[in-house]
Amino acid sequence: MRHTILALSLLAATQPAQAEEVNLYSYRQPELLAPLTDAFTKKTGIEVNVAYLSDGMVERLQAEGDRSPADLVFTVDVARLAAIVDAGVTQPVTSDLLQSNVPAQYHDPEGNWWGLTTRARIVYASKDRVDPSEVTTYEDLADPKWRGRLCTRSGTHPYNVALAAAHLYHHGADETRTWLEGLKANLARKPQGNDRAQVKAIWSGECDIALGNTYYMGQMLADDEQKEWADAVNVLFPVFEGGGTHENISGVAMTKAAPNRDNALKMMEFLTTPEAQEIYAHANYEYPIAPGSQADELVRGWGSFDADPVNLMELADHRAEALRLIEDVDFDG
């Protein structure tokens, strides 16, 4: 027996040590994540394996169950984060570093997901045809003065559902229905395209104002063809009456299976540091949320705003009713 134990000990001593690693499922593009994962590996020596998914993350995690190799999920939009939590495939985590780096409104109160960077849902406005002082609140976008002057993508797109959920949170169902009817009456054309298409429509004269996310401005300004569209508009930051400018978020959650839990927590903590958030925010023209961090110089040049202080999980709870109201008024019809 002693010889067997000795032989096993010698065999173990000759085997290469298993590499430290963490496995990540992500909806984000490789070019956005690579700078982050490279920085984390350089700092910790932990290798990051990323599976880039176009859809079906929840279904995949449910099918894999306790055998899932995924430690973390990385995605955008609070609805997706909430859906992952609701599916029961995450676990709550917290630490002093997470708590200090992520303000309360930007993480799940139970610790199931933690925010990283934000994007504001703003108004693109024609530099030639709209005085910036005319756009102050989201509520005002339903005013008849904008009749035939507003463009937007589909009302049922997650970005617009989230905005309607925020209106619902602040004003209730009756006022939100009226607001949606006002927005629909002000449309210059049937909802269509993506956020960049709305800027192009302003540039071409089809409409004067449009709803969109901030980061698309950075992407358009970096594109030879689309820069001309972007140069035709101002970025304006409306607020909700009694609230602030609506934001959505990118975030990270630890899976219930998490075979490399300790490494996963190290990566979560790293992702919330000012260093990591600035890397990620600069790559995608978003806003870091860690105290002491700064947005890219271009993004700062669009101006400052006061974010709506509501916890984003509360908005997620209103999304189903918001979608029902959007469909009830036949917004896209």
Salt bridges, closest charged atoms under 4 A:
GLU64 OE2 - ARG60 NE 3.24
ASP77 OD2 - ARG319 NH2 3.74
GLU139 OE2 - HIS171 NE2 2.52
ASP140 OD2 - LYS145 NZ 3.32
GLU175 OE1 - HIS171 ND1 3.60
ASP195 OD2 - ARG121 NH1 2.62
ASP195 OD1 - ARG153 NH1 3.05
GLU206 OE1 - ARG189 NH1 3.35
ASP208 OD1 - ARG129 NE 2.49
ASP208 OD2 - ARG149 NE 2.74
ASP231 OD2 - LYS227 NZ 2.85
GLU275 OE1 - LYS43 NZ 3.61
GLU286 OE1 - ARG28 NH1 3.93
GLU286 OE2 - ARG119 NH2 2.53
ASP308 OD2 - HIS170 NE2 2.70
GLU321 OE2 - ARG324 NH2 3.59
ASP328 OD2 - ARG177 NH2 3.58
ASP328 OD2 - ARG324 NH1 3.06
